[in-house]
Amino acid sequence: MNERSLFDDGSSDWDRPPDKPVGLPHNRTETSRRAAESMVPAATAQAARVFHFIAECGKEGATDHEVQAELGMTGDSERPRRWSLQRSGLICDSGQRRSTETD
């Protein structure tokens, strides 16, 4: 599997969140599509916040719980943003696991 790197162009710029989130859900009706489209600016801003926080954490990264606590986001807001960043190849799962308050 080839993972995209933030450094493909030779820069070390961590300030490049996605232009728009991947896959805002909708049920394929016109109303649902419009609602999803109306959320793009907010979802993009949330994805940028998640991206920057994880980037600041360095190689240790951050758990969903840590991102949610630091950014004051609910899981229902944070997880889709993190997943879109992951699907876009901007972040990856380190494979590391650590306990959280819920464990």
DALINTA-V602520 format. One record per residue. N is the residue number from 1. SS is DSSP state (a for helix, b for strand, c for the rest). PHI is phi in whole degrees, 0 to 359 (none if undefined). NEAR is the number of other C-alpha atoms within 8 Angstrom. Layout:
N|SS|PHI|NEAR ; N|SS|PHI|NEAR
//
This chain:
1|c|none|2 ; 2|c|265|3 ; 3|c|262|5 ; 4|c|290|7 ; 5|c|246|7 ; 6|c|293|10 ; 7|c|252|8 ; 8|c|304|7 ; 9|c|268|5 ; 10|c|87|5 ; 11|c|269|7 ; 12|c|240|6 ; 13|c|278|7 ; 14|c|271|7 ; 15|c|262|5 ; 16|c|236|5 ; 17|c|290|9 ; 18|c|297|11 ; 19|c|295|5 ; 20|c|207|8 ; 21|c|293|13 ; 22|c|272|8 ; 23|c|64|5 ; 24|c|298|8 ; 25|c|289|5 ; 26|c|203|9 ; 27|c|258|6 ; 28|c|75|6 ; 29|c|272|7 ; 30|a|300|6 ; 31|a|299|6 ; 32|a|294|10 ; 33|a|299|11 ; 34|a|298|8 ; 35|a|297|9 ; 36|a|297|11 ; 37|a|298|8 ; 38|a|291|7 ; 39|c|273|8 ; 40|a|306|11 ; 41|a|301|8 ; 42|a|293|7 ; 43|a|294|11 ; 44|a|295|12 ; 45|a|297|8 ; 46|a|295|11 ; 47|a|299|16 ; 48|a|297|10 ; 49|a|297|9 ; 50|a|298|13 ; 51|a|303|12 ; 52|a|297|11 ; 53|a|296|9 ; 54|a|298|11 ; 55|a|299|9 ; 56|a|294|6 ; 57|c|283|9 ; 58|a|69|7 ; 59|a|295|4 ; 60|a|291|5 ; 61|c|67|9 ; 62|c|207|9 ; 63|c|281|7 ; 64|a|305|9 ; 65|a|300|9 ; 66|a|296|8 ; 67|a|297|14 ; 68|a|300|12 ; 69|a|295|8 ; 70|a|293|7 ; 71|a|265|8 ; 72|c|65|6 ; 73|c|251|10 ; 74|c|281|7 ; 75|a|300|9 ; 76|a|293|6 ; 77|a|266|9 ; 78|a|286|15 ; 79|a|302|9 ; 80|a|297|8 ; 81|a|292|13 ; 82|a|297|11 ; 83|a|297|8 ; 84|a|294|12 ; 85|a|296|15 ; 86|a|293|11 ; 87|a|297|8 ; 88|c|283|9 ; 89|c|83|10 ; 90|c|278|12 ; 91|c|224|8 ; 92|c|219|6 ; 93|c|287|6 ; 94|c|286|5 ; 95|c|86|4 ; 96|c|283|5 ; 97|c|229|4 ; 98|c|213|5 ; 99|c|290|6 ; 100|c|236|6 ; 101|c|300|4 ; 102|c|272|4 ; 103|c|278|4
//
